[in-house]
Amino acid sequence: MLNFWDRLPDAVWLAARFAGGIAVAVAAYLLIPRLGRKLHLLPFRPRVRYLREPIPDHWRAIVARNVPLAARLPAGDREHLLRLTQVFLRDKPMEGVGLELTDEIRVTIAAQACLLLLKLDYPCYPTLRRVLVYPSVFQPRRVELTHFGDIVQEPRPTLGEAWTSGVVVLSWDSSLVGALNPGEGQNVVLHEFAHVLDGENGAMDGLPLLDHPSAFRTWSDVFSALYERQVQETLEGGDPPVHPYGATNRAEFFAVATEAFFTTPAQLEARLPELYAELAKFYRQDPASLSAPREGGDAPAGPASTTFSP
């Protein structure tokens, strides 16, 4: 009969195998989705879970007043947008920089950001860590290097930024102006959160995570051709497909195209149906069919003068 010490090696071996199996399972759970997302092979977009708390009435009033794009949505989608906004504000820290954040600021920004997620069955920006809000145009504090290694320090007034580290920086007054005036075709919140979606694979390159590998080829072909046209027509002083800032790089082209898709969808569809179709497939929305204000919805406010910046 084997005693305890005789059985100990077998017990240790079995425990090691069990622990190894657990470690492999945990590693697979953590790494395979990330690898799949990195390679654009797997969507891994779990359905967002609503909170149990009711939506405050004053939130509804804020969205109705400040986000005319939401007023154009069917009732069910407006409710879903408010629920997404609620989850966003619970999960994503928002901080004021020289600005005291109110519910009006928080809800107005979050509702616009969640417009992009409306049909994606998607958790609220899993790579986003926090949102910083300045009262107005700000100058980012950073040091840029040229291709030759020279240091360039040219702070420029900026309306918004999105960092691959998971931080979005916004100007509040620009965020409000863009929300109130969708017909202007510029919206800094939509722009920067398009960058967040774009950067989910680790790089802001104009290629967001697509639901199916088969979509990669068509997306790449359409966006590459239109981006080259954007650059060429911008350099020649012509009429580029979207806002001239989209010629900066492919990431900016995607962000500017996203702005046009949501703010002036009928114009985008009429002029660039192939671009509109790709964005419609990605966002799973058809905003051109909702371009006329819905009955009872707020009309956009008067024109606003802003200087475009990413």
C-alpha positions in Angstrom: 0.0 0.0 0.0 1.4 3.4 -1.1 1.8 6.0 1.7 1.4 9.7 1.4 4.9 10.4 0.3 4.7 7.8 -2.5 1.5 9.4 -3.8 2.8 13.0 -3.6 4.6 13.1 -7.0 1.5 11.9 -8.8 -0.6 14.5 -6.9 1.8 17.3 -7.7 1.8 16.2 -11.4 -2.0 16.2 -11.5 -2.2 19.6 -9.8 0.3 21.0 -12.3 -1.7 19.7 -15.2 -4.9 21.2 -13.8 -3.2 24.5 -13.1 -1.7 24.5 -16.6 -5.1 23.8 -18.2 -6.6 26.7 -16.2 -3.7 29.0 -17.3 -4.2 28.0 -21.0 -7.9 28.6 -20.8 -7.4 32.0 -19.2 -4.8 33.0 -21.7 -7.0 31.9 -24.6 -9.9 33.9 -23.2 -7.8 37.0 -22.9 -5.6 36.8 -25.9 -7.6 35.1 -28.7 -10.3 37.9 -28.8 -7.5 40.5 -28.9 -5.6 38.6 -31.6 -8.8 38.2 -33.6 -9.6 41.9 -33.3 -6.0 42.8 -34.2 -6.2 40.7 -37.4 -9.8 41.7 -38.3 -10.8 38.1 -38.1 -13.3 38.1 -35.2 -15.8 40.8 -34.3 -16.0 40.0 -30.6 -18.7 42.6 -29.9 -20.7 41.4 -27.0 -24.2 43.0 -26.6 -24.2 46.0 -24.3 -26.2 45.5 -21.1 -28.6 48.2 -19.9 -28.6 49.5 -16.4 -31.7 49.0 -14.3 -32.0 52.6 -13.2 -34.6 54.7 -15.2 -33.4 57.5 -17.5 -33.7 60.8 -15.7 -36.3 63.1 -17.3 -33.9 66.0 -17.6 -31.5 63.8 -19.6 -34.3 63.3 -22.2 -34.8 67.1 -22.3 -31.0 67.7 -22.8 -30.8 65.3 -25.7 -34.0 66.7 -27.3 -32.6 70.2 -26.9 -29.0 69.7 -27.8 -28.8 66.8 -30.2 -31.1 67.2 -33.1 -29.7 64.1 -34.8 -31.3 62.1 -32.0 -34.7 63.7 -32.7 -34.6 62.2 -36.2 -34.4 58.6 -34.9 -37.4 56.3 -34.4 -38.7 56.2 -30.8 -37.1 52.8 -30.1 -33.7 54.0 -31.3 -34.0 57.2 -29.3 -34.6 55.1 -26.2 -31.7 52.8 -27.0 -29.5 55.9 -27.5 -30.4 57.1 -24.0 -29.6 53.7 -22.5 -26.3 53.6 -24.2 -25.6 57.1 -22.9 -26.4 55.9 -19.4 -23.9 53.0 -19.7 -21.3 55.3 -21.2 -21.5 57.8 -18.3 -21.3 55.1 -15.8 -18.3 53.3 -17.3 -16.2 56.1 -18.8 -14.8 58.8 -16.5 -15.3 62.3 -17.8 -13.2 65.1 -16.3 -13.4 68.9 -16.8 -10.2 70.8 -17.3 -10.9 74.4 -16.1 -14.6 73.5 -16.4 -17.2 72.2 -14.0 -19.0 69.4 -15.6 -22.8 69.5 -15.5 -25.3 66.9 -16.7 -25.9 69.0 -19.8 -22.2 68.7 -20.8 -21.9 65.1 -19.9 -25.1 63.9 -21.5 -24.7 66.1 -24.7 -21.2 64.6 -25.3 -22.1 61.1 -24.4 -25.2 61.0 -26.5 -23.3 62.1 -29.6 -20.6 59.5 -29.0 -23.2 56.8 -28.6 -24.8 57.6 -32.0 -21.9 55.7 -33.6 -22.7 52.6 -31.5 -26.5 52.7 -32.0 -26.7 49.5 -34.1 -23.4 47.8 -33.3 -24.5 45.6 -30.4 -21.3 46.8 -28.9 -19.9 47.6 -25.5 -19.4 51.3 -24.9 -15.9 51.9 -26.4 -13.9 49.2 -24.6 -10.5 50.8 -25.3 -11.6 54.3 -24.0 -10.3 55.1 -20.5 -11.4 58.7 -20.0 -12.7 61.9 -21.6 -11.2 65.3 -20.9 -13.4 68.4 -21.6 -12.0 71.9 -21.9 -14.3 74.9 -21.9 -13.1 76.0 -25.3 -10.4 75.6 -27.9 -7.2 74.3 -26.3 -3.6 73.9 -27.1 -2.3 70.4 -26.6 0.9 70.0 -24.7 3.1 67.7 -26.7 6.4 67.5 -28.5 6.4 66.4 -32.1 9.4 65.0 -34.1 10.0 65.4 -37.8 11.0 62.5 -39.9 14.6 63.7 -39.5 14.5 63.7 -35.7 14.2 67.5 -35.3 11.9 68.7 -32.5 9.0 70.7 -33.6 7.0 72.6 -31.0 4.1 74.4 -32.7 1.1 74.3 -30.4 -2.0 74.9 -32.4 -5.5 75.6 -31.1 -7.4 72.4 -31.3 -11.1 71.4 -30.9 -10.5 67.7 -30.1 -8.0 64.9 -30.0 -8.2 61.1 -29.6 -5.2 59.2 -28.3 -4.3 55.6 -28.9 -3.8 55.3 -25.1 -7.6 55.6 -24.7 -8.1 59.3 -24.0 -10.4 61.7 -25.8 -10.0 65.4 -25.4 -12.8 67.8 -26.4 -13.7 71.4 -26.4 -17.1 71.8 -24.9 -18.3 74.9 -26.9 -17.2 73.2 -30.1 -19.0 70.0 -29.0 -22.2 71.9 -28.5 -21.9 73.9 -31.7 -21.4 70.7 -33.7 -24.4 69.0 -32.0 -26.7 72.0 -32.6 -25.8 72.5 -36.2 -25.7 69.1 -38.0 -26.3 70.8 -41.4 -22.8 72.4 -41.1 -21.3 68.9 -41.6 -18.8 69.2 -38.8 -19.0 67.5 -35.4 -16.0 67.2 -33.2 -17.5 64.5 -31.0 -18.4 62.2 -33.9 -14.9 62.9 -35.4 -12.9 62.0 -32.3 -15.0 58.9 -31.4 -14.7 57.7 -35.0 -10.9 57.7 -34.2 -11.6 55.6 -31.1 -13.4 53.0 -33.1 -10.6 53.1 -35.7 -7.9 52.6 -33.1 -9.5 49.6 -31.5 -7.0 47.3 -33.4 -4.1 49.3 -31.9 -3.6 51.7 -34.8 -5.6 54.6 -36.1 -5.2 53.9 -39.8 -8.7 54.3 -41.3 -9.4 50.6 -41.0 -11.8 49.9 -38.1 -12.7 46.5 -36.9 -15.1 44.9 -39.5 -17.6 42.2 -38.7 -16.4 39.7 -41.3 -13.0 39.1 -43.0 -14.8 39.3 -46.4 -15.6 42.9 -45.8 -12.0 43.9 -45.6 -11.3 43.8 -49.3 -14.2 45.9 -50.4 -13.6 48.4 -47.6 -9.9 48.7 -48.5 -10.6 49.1 -52.2 -13.2 51.8 -51.7 -11.4 53.8 -49.0 -8.0 53.6 -50.7 -9.4 54.9 -54.0 -11.4 57.7 -52.4 -8.5 58.7 -50.1 -6.2 59.0 -53.1 -8.8 61.2 -54.8 -9.2 63.2 -51.6 -5.5 63.9 -51.5 -5.2 64.7 -55.2 -8.2 67.1 -55.3 -7.1 68.8 -52.1 -3.6 69.4 -53.4 -5.0 70.8 -56.7 -7.4 73.1 -54.9 -10.4 71.3 -56.3 -13.5 69.9 -54.6 -12.5 66.8 -52.6 -15.0 64.1 -51.7 -15.3 65.2 -48.0 -13.8 68.0 -45.9 -10.3 68.9 -47.0 -8.9 67.9 -43.6 -9.6 64.3 -44.7 -6.5 64.5 -46.9 -4.2 64.6 -43.8 -4.1 60.8 -43.6 -6.3 57.7 -43.8 -7.4 58.0 -40.2 -8.6 61.6 -40.7 -10.3 60.6 -43.9 -12.3 58.0 -42.0 -13.2 60.4 -39.2 -14.3 63.2 -41.6 -16.3 60.7 -43.6 -18.0 59.6 -40.5 -19.0 63.2 -39.7 -20.5 63.5 -43.1 -22.3 60.2 -42.9 -24.2 61.2 -39.7 -24.6 65.0 -40.2 -25.2 65.4 -44.0 -26.0 61.8 -45.1 -28.2 62.7 -48.0 -25.5 64.8 -49.6 -22.9 62.1 -49.0 -25.0 59.4 -50.5 -25.8 61.4 -53.5 -22.2 62.4 -54.2 -20.3 59.2 -53.0 -22.7 56.3 -52.9 -19.9 53.7 -52.6 -18.5 55.5 -49.6 -21.9 55.9 -48.0 -22.6 52.2 -48.6 -19.4 51.1 -46.8 -20.1 53.3 -43.9 -23.7 52.1 -43.7 -22.6 48.5 -43.6 -20.0 49.3 -40.9 -22.3 51.4 -38.6 -25.4 49.3 -39.6 -27.4 52.6 -40.1 -29.0 54.4 -42.9 -29.1 58.0 -41.7 -30.0 59.3 -45.2 -33.4 57.8 -44.8 -33.9 59.9 -41.6 -32.4 63.1 -42.9 -35.6 65.1 -42.6 -36.4 66.1 -39.1 -39.0 64.0 -37.5 -42.4 65.4 -36.4 -42.0 67.1 -33.1 -38.2 67.1 -33.3 -36.1 70.3 -32.7 -34.9 72.1 -35.8 -31.2 72.8 -36.0 -30.1 76.1 -34.6 -28.7 78.9 -36.7 -25.3 78.8 -38.4 -22.1 78.8 -36.2 -18.7 79.9 -37.2 -15.9 77.5 -36.2 -12.4 76.7 -37.3 -12.1 73.0 -38.2 -9.6 70.9 -36.4 -9.4 67.2 -35.7 
